[in-house]
Amino acid sequence: MSIQCSVDLEIIKKFWLDEVKPPLNNALEISPTDKLDWAPAEKMISLGNVFMHIAEASSWWIDKIIDNTNYYDLTPCPSLPKDKIKGLLDDHWQRLEKFFGRCPGIFEKTYPHTWRGEVHQLKGEWIMMHLLEHDIHHRCQINQYLRILGITPPKI
């Protein structure tokens, strides 16, 4: 699959920013401040850390792997206050906007990534799809946490 600056990429970008971003932002808004360090079970990531991990992951993939610059390394740790998490998510959305703006070159290049002792050459299009899958996966996790807390999650 080769992604170019075309309708396909615009559809993915629109889906991400119109369908993934608003429910995640809304979920943070309705998350109880006193539950940000809560997790459903011992050794599970906390509610606040899930939000922080979303921002951390895009920084890791884009800043570290693609751009070879400084990146967020946030979790696990005590959750930051909600306003700080909101700032991290805002950075995440801005980072994605810039990522899409670097089309098509960024998607066609390959980037080395060492995983389990083996170096893999990952195309930018794979990184983009992985980040999308990652955001959706953790959006579902946040929604499940909210349901356990008795809170109706945002519609997705």
Helices and strands as residue ranges (DSSP letters): H 7-15, I 16-20, H 21-30, G 33-35, H 47-58, I 59-66, H 82-101, H 105-108, E 110-115, E 118-123, H 124-148
